[in-house]
Amino acid sequence: MGNRVEPPSIDEWIPKTKLGEMVKNGVIYSYDYILKNGFVVKEPEIIKILVPNLEYEVLDVTMVQKMTDSGRRSKFRALVVVGNKDGLIGVGVGKAREVADAINKALNTAILNIAPVKRGCGSWECGCGTTHSIAHTSRGSWGSVEVTLKPGPRGLGIVAGETAKKVIELAGVEDVWAIAFGETRTDISFAMATYDALRNTYKMVYLPKR
């Protein structure tokens, strides 16, 4: 069970962009409208308001160190996935000196990275016509990791590694095969490659035979 993303108070929120002002004033009241018109969202509050059922999960928190002229400096790096379990998914990374701040930065980045997922029943074994899987095979990559998602029949579940499974679950996909290549032990690359494959479901990808 993920953590719920709390929307900001409309009265207390002070928008920083014109799009934010339109959302606050009720001119734009649908995230679908933003997607269809290709608006660039620069404030996470916009999505928090328009997509009220967002949930997030912290996939990883790691301490990272950097050498500077003044010595070694340590920060925490957080990896967060966010989605509404209904066709929207985002992944983000954030760094800060405190764990809570790193998680909050990663969450806001993930929200700004939210992308739609084309769900359907693309499995030849099923053909039920519902949106329990993805519409067709899709592939994504990040760093050394490549992830291929293939539609699965109803009841299959999510056949994937733990990191990829959490990303796919928050996207609202119930049945899918996930095939991964590369350094999947790196959580960031694995999560981002899975996210890339999910958002690429709106692109027709022709896969070479392996």
ZASEPA-253733 format. One record per residue: residue in three letters; x, y, z of N, C-alpha, C, O in turn. Coordinates in steps of 0.2 Angstrom, whole numbers, padded with zeros to 4 digits, always signed. Atoms other than C-alpha are relative to their C-alpha. Example, Ala and Ser with C-alpha at 12.3 -4.5 7.8 and 13.67 -1.06 7.14 Angstrom:
BEGIN
ALA+0004-0006+0000+0062-0022+0039+0004+0006+0000+0009+0005+0003 SER-0004-0006-0001+0068-0005+0036-0004+0005+0003-0001+0011+0004 
! end
This chain:
BEGIN
MET+0004-0006+0000+0000+0000+0000+0004+0006+0000+0009+0007+0004 GLY-0005-0006+0000+0008+0017-0005-0003+0005+0004-0008+0005+0008 ASN+0001-0006-0004+0008+0033+0004-0004+0005-0004-0003+0006-0010 ARG+0005-0005+0004-0006+0046-0001+0004+0006-0001+0007+0009+0004 VAL-0003-0007+0001+0000+0062-0009-0005+0005+0002-0011+0005-0001 GLU+0005-0005-0002-0009+0076+0000+0000+0006-0005+0005+0009-0006 PRO+0000-0006+0004-0015+0090-0011+0001+0006+0004-0001+0006+0010 PRO-0001-0006-0004-0011+0108-0006-0007+0004+0000-0012+0002-0003 SER+0006-0004-0001-0024+0120+0000+0000+0005-0006+0004+0009-0007 ILE+0001-0004+0006-0031+0130-0015+0001+0007+0003+0004+0012-0001 ASP+0000-0007-0002-0033+0146-0004+0008+0002+0002+0009+0008+0001 GLU-0006-0002-0003-0015+0145+0003+0005+0000-0006+0011+0003-0006 TRP-0005+0001+0006-0006+0140-0014+0000+0006-0004-0005+0009-0006 ILE-0002-0005+0004+0002+0154-0023+0003-0002-0007+0009-0004-0006 PRO-0003+0002+0006+0005+0149-0041+0006+0004-0003+0006+0010-0002 LYS-0006-0003+0003+0021+0153-0050+0000+0001-0007+0004+0004-0010 THR+0000+0000+0008+0016+0150-0068-0007+0002-0002-0012+0002+0002 LYS+0007-0002+0003+0001+0156-0079-0004-0007+0000-0010-0006+0002 LEU+0004+0007+0000-0004+0137-0080-0003-0001+0007-0009-0003+0008 GLY+0002+0001-0007-0005+0137-0061-0005+0004+0002-0010+0002+0005 GLU+0006-0004-0002-0016+0152-0060-0006-0002-0003-0011-0001+0000 MET+0006+0002+0004-0028+0145-0073-0003-0006+0004-0009-0007+0004 VAL+0002+0006-0004-0029+0129-0062-0003+0002+0006-0009+0000+0008 LYS+0003-0003-0006-0032+0139-0046-0006+0003-0001-0011+0003+0003 ASN+0006-0004+0001-0045+0150-0054-0005-0005-0003-0011-0002-0005 GLY+0005+0005+0003-0054+0134-0061-0001+0001-0007-0006-0002-0010 VAL+0000+0000+0007-0051+0138-0079+0002-0007-0003-0001-0009-0008 ILE-0002+0007+0002-0042+0121-0081-0002-0004+0006+0001-0003+0012 TYR+0002+0005-0006-0050+0107-0070+0001-0007-0002-0001-0011+0002 SER-0001+0007+0002-0044+0092-0079+0007-0001-0002+0010+0003-0006 TYR-0007+0002+0002-0026+0084-0081+0000-0002-0007+0004-0001-0011 ASP+0000+0002+0007-0032+0076-0097+0000+0006-0005+0003+0006-0010 TYR+0000-0006+0004-0035+0094-0104+0007+0002-0001+0009+0004-0006 ILE-0007-0002+0000-0017+0098-0100+0004-0005-0005+0008-0003-0009 LEU-0003+0005+0005-0011+0082-0109-0001+0001-0007+0003+0001-0011 LYS+0002-0001+0007-0021+0085-0124+0003+0006-0004+0004+0006-0010 ASN-0002-0006+0002-0015+0102-0126+0007+0001+0000+0010+0007-0001 GLY-0007-0001+0000+0003+0099-0123+0003+0005+0005+0009+0007+0004 PHE-0002-0005-0005+0005+0111-0108+0006-0003+0004+0006-0009+0006 VAL-0006+0002-0004+0022+0110-0099-0002+0002+0008-0003+0007+0009 VAL+0001-0001-0007+0019+0108-0080+0006+0001+0004+0011-0003+0004 LYS-0006-0002-0004+0032+0116-0069-0001+0001+0007+0003+0002+0011 GLU+0002+0000-0007+0023+0116-0053-0004-0007+0002-0009-0008+0000 PRO+0003+0006-0002+0019+0099-0044-0007+0001+0003-0011-0004+0003 GLU+0007-0001-0003+0004+0107-0035-0005+0000-0005-0011-0002-0004 ILE+0005+0000+0005-0005+0108-0052-0002-0008+0000-0008-0009-0001 ILE+0001+0007+0000-0004+0089-0053-0004-0003+0006-0008-0007+0006 LYS+0003+0002-0006-0008+0086-0035-0007+0002+0001-0011-0002+0004 ILE+0007-0002+0000-0024+0096-0037-0004-0004-0005-0010-0006-0003 LEU+0004+0003+0005-0030+0089-0053+0000-0008+0000-0005-0011-0003 VAL+0000+0007-0001-0025+0071-0049+0000-0002+0007+0005-0003+0010 PRO+0001+0000-0008-0032+0069-0031+0002-0007+0003+0003-0008+0009 ASN-0001+0007-0003-0029+0050-0029+0007-0003-0001+0008-0009-0002 LEU-0007+0002+0001-0010+0050-0031+0003-0004+0006+0001-0002+0012 GLU-0003+0004-0005+0000+0037-0021+0008+0000-0002+0009+0000-0008 TYR-0007+0001+0001+0019+0036-0019+0003-0005+0004+0001-0007+0010 GLU-0004+0005-0004+0032+0024-0013+0007+0001-0001+0010+0003-0006 VAL-0007-0001+0000+0050+0026-0008+0004-0006-0002+0003-0011+0002 LEU-0003+0006+0002+0060+0014-0018+0007-0001+0003+0009-0007+0004 ASP-0006+0000-0003+0077+0018-0011+0003+0006+0003+0001+0012+0000 VAL-0003-0006-0003+0087+0030+0000+0007-0002+0001+0009-0007+0005 THR-0007+0002-0001+0106+0030-0001+0004+0006+0002+0002+0012-0001 MET-0004-0006-0001+0119+0041+0006+0006+0000-0005+0009-0005-0007 VAL-0005-0001+0005+0131+0048-0007+0005+0005+0002+0003+0010+0006 GLN-0005-0004-0003+0147+0057-0004+0004+0004-0006+0004+0001-0012 LYS-0003-0004+0005+0156+0071-0014+0006+0003+0002+0005+0007+0008 MET-0006-0003-0002+0174+0077-0013-0001+0008-0002-0001+0009-0008 THR-0001-0007+0002+0175+0096-0013+0006+0003+0003+0010+0000+0007 ASP-0007-0003-0002+0189+0109-0009+0000+0000+0008+0005+0000+0011 SER+0001-0001-0007+0182+0110+0009+0000-0007+0003-0001-0007+0009 GLY+0000+0007-0003+0182+0091+0011-0006-0004-0003-0009-0003-0008 ARG+0005+0005+0002+0170+0076+0010-0007+0003+0002-0008+0004+0008 ARG+0006-0002-0002+0152+0081+0009-0005-0006-0001-0005-0009-0006 SER+0004+0005+0001+0138+0069+0012-0007+0002-0001-0010+0007+0002 LYS+0007-0001+0001+0120+0069+0006-0004-0006-0001-0001-0012-0002 PHE+0004+0006+0001+0105+0057+0005-0003+0001-0007-0005+0006-0009 ARG+0004+0000+0006+0098+0052-0012-0006-0005+0000-0005-0010+0002 ALA+0006+0004-0001+0080+0046-0013-0003-0001-0007-0002+0003-0012 LEU+0004+0002+0006+0071+0037-0027-0007-0002+0002-0009-0006+0006 VAL+0007+0000-0002+0052+0039-0027-0004-0002-0007-0002+0001-0012 VAL+0005+0001+0005+0038+0032-0038-0006+0002+0002-0008+0001+0008 VAL+0007-0002-0002+0021+0040-0039-0005-0002-0006-0003-0002-0012 GLY+0005+0002+0005+0005+0035-0048-0007+0000+0003-0007+0001+0009 ASN+0007+0000-0002-0014+0034-0047-0003-0007-0001-0009-0007+0000 LYS+0002+0006+0001-0015+0016-0051-0006+0000-0005-0010-0005-0005 ASP+0005+0000+0006-0026+0021-0066+0003+0003-0006-0001+0007-0009 GLY-0003-0002+0006-0014+0025-0080+0004+0006+0000+0006+0008-0005 LEU-0004-0005-0001-0003+0038-0073+0006-0002+0004+0005-0005+0009 ILE-0006+0002-0004+0015+0035-0067+0006+0005-0001+0007+0008-0006 GLY-0006-0004+0000+0031+0045-0063+0005-0002+0005+0004-0005+0010 VAL-0006+0002-0004+0048+0042-0056+0005+0006+0001+0006+0009-0004 GLY-0005-0006-0001+0060+0055-0048+0005-0002+0005+0005-0006+0009 VAL-0005+0001-0004+0076+0056-0039+0002+0007+0003+0001+0012+0000 GLY-0002-0006-0003+0081+0069-0026+0005+0000+0005+0006-0006+0008 LYS-0006+0000-0005+0096+0074-0015-0001+0006+0005-0003+0011+0003 ALA+0000-0005-0005+0097+0083+0001+0004-0002+0006+0006-0008+0006 ARG-0003+0002-0006+0106+0083+0018-0004-0004+0004-0001-0007+0008 GLU+0005+0003-0005+0091+0077+0027-0004-0005-0005-0006-0004-0010 VAL+0004+0005+0003+0082+0061+0022-0007+0002-0002-0009+0001-0008 ALA+0006-0003+0001+0065+0069+0023+0000+0005-0006-0005+0005-0010 ASP+0000-0005+0006+0070+0083+0011+0002-0003-0006-0001-0001-0011 ALA-0002+0004+0006+0078+0071-0001-0006-0004-0003-0008-0004-0009 ILE+0007+0003+0002+0061+0061-0002-0005+0005-0003-0008+0003-0008 ASN+0005-0005+0003+0051+0077-0004+0002+0002-0007-0002+0003-0011 LYS-0002-0003+0006+0062+0083-0018-0001-0006-0006-0003-0004-0011 ALA+0001+0005+0005+0061+0066-0027-0007-0001-0001-0009-0002-0007 LEU+0007+0001+0001+0042+0065-0024-0002+0006-0005-0006+0004-0010 ASN+0002-0005+0005+0040+0082-0033+0003-0001-0007-0001+0001-0012 THR-0003+0002+0007+0052+0077-0047-0005-0005-0003-0006-0005-0009 ALA+0004+0006+0002+0042+0061-0049-0007+0003-0003-0010+0001-0008 ILE+0007-0003+0002+0025+0071-0050+0001+0004-0006-0003+0004-0010 LEU-0001-0004+0006+0032+0083-0063+0002-0005-0006+0001-0003-0012 ASN-0002+0005+0006+0038+0067-0073-0006-0004-0002-0005-0009-0006 ILE+0005+0004+0001+0021+0060-0073-0002-0001-0007-0003+0004-0011 ALA+0002+0001+0007+0016+0052-0089-0006-0005-0001-0007-0009+0004 PRO+0005+0005+0001+0001+0042-0096+0002-0006-0002+0007-0007-0006 VAL-0001+0006+0002+0001+0024-0099-0006-0003-0004-0012-0003-0002 LYS+0006+0002+0004-0009+0016-0113-0001-0008+0002+0003-0012+0000 ARG+0002+0007-0002-0017+0001-0105-0005-0003-0005-0009+0000-0009 GLY+0004+0004+0004-0027-0013-0113+0000-0007+0001+0003-0009+0006 CYS-0001+0007+0000-0028-0031-0117+0003-0002-0006+0000-0005-0011 GLY-0004+0002+0006-0014-0034-0130+0002-0007+0000+0006-0009-0005 SER-0002+0007+0000-0012-0052-0125-0004-0004-0005-0010-0004-0005 TRP+0003+0005+0005-0016-0065-0139-0004-0005+0004-0008-0009+0002 GLU+0003+0005-0004-0020-0077-0125-0006+0002+0004-0010-0003+0006 CYS+0005-0002-0004-0033-0067-0117-0006+0003-0005-0011+0000-0006 GLY+0004-0004+0004-0042-0054-0128-0007+0002+0003-0012+0002+0000 CYS+0006-0002-0004-0055-0049-0115-0002+0007-0001-0008+0009+0000 GLY+0002-0007+0002-0055-0031-0121+0000+0005+0006-0002+0011+0005 THR+0000-0005-0006-0052-0023-0103+0007+0003+0000+0011+0001-0004 THR-0006-0003-0001-0038-0013-0097+0004-0002+0006+0007+0001+0010 HIS-0004+0003-0005-0029-0025-0086+0007-0001-0001+0011-0002+0003 SER-0007+0000+0002-0013-0025-0095+0002+0006-0005-0001+0011-0004 ILE-0002-0006+0004-0004-0014-0108-0003-0002-0007-0004-0008-0009 ALA+0003+0001+0006-0010-0012-0126+0004-0004-0005+0002-0008-0009 HIS-0004+0003+0005+0005-0018-0135+0007-0001+0003+0008+0003+0009 THR-0007+0001-0002+0024-0023-0132+0003+0007+0000+0002+0011-0005 SER-0003-0007-0001+0034-0008-0126+0007-0001+0003+0008-0006+0007 ARG-0006+0000-0003+0052-0005-0122+0003+0006+0002+0001+0012-0001 GLY-0003-0006-0002+0062+0007-0112+0007-0001+0003+0009-0007+0003 SER-0007+0001-0002+0080+0010-0107+0002+0006+0005-0001+0012+0004 TRP-0003-0005-0004+0090+0020-0094+0007-0003+0002+0007-0008+0005 GLY-0007+0002-0001+0109+0019-0092+0001-0007-0003+0000-0007-0010 SER-0002+0006+0003+0114+0001-0095-0006-0005+0000-0006-0011-0002 VAL+0006+0004-0001+0096-0006-0091-0005+0001-0006-0007+0006-0008 GLU+0005+0000+0005+0084-0011-0105-0006-0004+0003-0005-0010+0006 VAL+0006+0003-0002+0066-0016-0100-0005-0001-0006-0007+0004-0009 THR+0006+0001+0005+0053-0024-0112-0006-0003+0004-0005-0007+0008 LEU+0007+0002-0003+0035-0025-0106-0004-0004-0006-0005-0001-0011 LYS+0004+0004+0005+0024-0038-0115-0007-0001+0004-0007-0003+0009 PRO+0007+0001-0003+0005-0039-0112-0001-0007+0002+0001-0012-0001 GLY+0002+0007-0003-0001-0054-0101-0007-0001+0000-0011+0004+0001 PRO+0007+0002-0001-0017-0063-0100-0003+0001+0007+0001+0002+0012 ARG+0003-0002-0006-0029-0059-0086+0002-0006+0005+0001-0012+0004 GLY-0002+0005-0005-0023-0068-0070+0007-0001+0001+0009-0005+0006 LEU-0007+0001+0000-0005-0068-0074+0004+0003+0006+0008+0000+0009 GLY-0003-0004-0005+0000-0054-0062+0006+0003-0003+0007+0003-0009 ILE-0006-0004+0003+0016-0044-0064+0006-0004+0001+0009-0005+0007 VAL-0006+0004+0000+0030-0055-0068+0006+0005-0002+0008+0006-0007 ALA-0006-0005+0001+0045-0043-0065+0004+0000+0007+0002-0003+0012 GLY-0004-0001-0006+0059-0039-0052-0004+0005+0004-0008+0008+0003 GLU+0003-0003-0005+0054-0031-0036-0001+0008-0002-0006+0011-0001 THR+0001-0007+0001+0058-0013-0041-0004+0002-0006-0008+0006-0005 ALA+0004-0001+0006+0050-0014-0058-0008-0002+0002-0012+0002-0001 LYS+0006+0001-0002+0035-0022-0050-0004+0005+0003-0010+0007+0002 LYS+0003-0005-0004+0032-0008-0038-0002+0006-0005-0007+0009-0004 VAL+0001-0006+0005+0033+0005-0053-0007-0002-0004-0011+0002-0005 ILE+0005+0003+0005+0021-0006-0064-0007+0000+0004-0012+0002+0002 GLU+0006+0000-0004+0008-0008-0049-0003+0007+0000-0009+0008+0000 LEU+0002-0007-0001+0007+0011-0046-0003+0003-0007-0007+0008-0007 ALA+0003-0002+0006+0003+0013-0065-0007-0003-0001-0010+0000-0006 GLY+0006+0003+0001-0012+0002-0063+0000-0006-0005-0006-0007-0008 VAL+0000+0006+0004-0006-0012-0074+0000-0006+0004+0004-0007+0009 GLU+0001+0006-0004-0011-0029-0067+0003-0006-0002+0006-0010+0002 ASP-0002+0006+0003-0005-0042-0079+0005+0002-0005+0003+0005-0010 VAL-0005-0002+0005+0012-0040-0088+0006-0004+0001+0008-0006+0006 TRP-0007+0003+0000+0028-0049-0093+0005+0006+0000+0005+0010-0004 ALA-0006-0005+0000+0044-0038-0089+0006-0004-0001+0008-0008+0003 ILE-0006+0004+0002+0060-0044-0097+0006+0006+0001+0005+0011-0003 ALA-0006-0005-0001+0076-0034-0091+0007-0003-0002+0008-0008-0001 PHE-0007+0001+0001+0094-0033-0097+0004+0005+0003+0002+0011+0003 GLY-0004-0006-0002+0108-0024-0090+0001-0001+0008-0001-0006+0011 GLU-0001-0001-0007+0113-0019-0072-0006+0001+0004-0007+0007+0006 THR+0006-0002-0003+0096-0021-0064+0001+0000+0008-0004+0002+0011 ARG-0001-0001-0007+0104-0021-0047+0000+0007+0002-0001+0009+0008 THR+0000-0007-0001+0105-0002-0049-0007+0002+0000-0010+0002-0005 ASP+0007-0001+0000+0088+0003-0043-0003+0006-0004-0008+0006-0007 ILE+0002-0006+0004+0088+0020-0051-0001-0002-0008-0006+0000-0011 SER+0000+0002+0007+0092+0013-0068-0006-0005-0002-0010-0004-0007 PHE+0006+0005+0001+0079-0002-0066-0007+0004+0000-0011+0003-0004 ALA+0007-0004-0001+0065+0010-0060-0001+0004-0006-0007+0005-0009 MET+0001-0005+0006+0068+0023-0074-0001-0003-0006-0005-0001-0011 ALA+0001+0004+0007+0069+0010-0088-0007-0003+0000-0010-0003-0005 THR+0007+0002+0000+0053+0003-0082-0005+0005-0001-0010+0004-0005 TYR+0004-0006+0001+0045+0020-0081+0000+0002-0008-0005+0004-0011 ASP-0001-0001+0007+0052+0023-0099-0004-0004-0004-0007-0002-0009 ALA+0004+0005+0003+0044+0007-0105-0007+0002+0000-0011+0001-0005 LEU+0007-0001-0001+0027+0012-0098-0002+0006-0004-0007+0006-0007 ARG+0002-0006+0004+0027+0029-0105+0000+0000-0008-0003+0003-0011 ASN+0000+0002+0007+0032+0022-0122-0005-0004-0002-0006-0005-0008 THR+0006+0004+0003+0016+0012-0123-0004+0005-0004-0008+0002-0008 TYR+0004-0004+0005+0009+0027-0132+0004+0001-0007+0003+0005-0011 LYS-0004+0001+0006+0023+0024-0145+0000-0007-0003+0001-0011+0001 MET-0001+0006+0003+0023+0010-0157+0007-0002-0001+0011+0001-0005 VAL-0007+0001+0000+0040+0002-0154+0001-0007-0004-0002-0012-0002 TYR-0001+0006+0004+0046-0011-0167+0007-0004+0003+0012-0001+0003 LEU-0005+0003-0004+0057-0023-0157+0004-0005-0004+0001-0009-0008 PRO-0004+0005+0004+0072-0033-0165+0000-0006+0004-0001-0007+0010 LYS+0000+0006-0003+0073-0051-0162+0006-0001+0003+0012+0001+0001 ARG-0006+0001-0004+0085-0057-0149+0002-0007-0001+0007-0010+0001 
! end
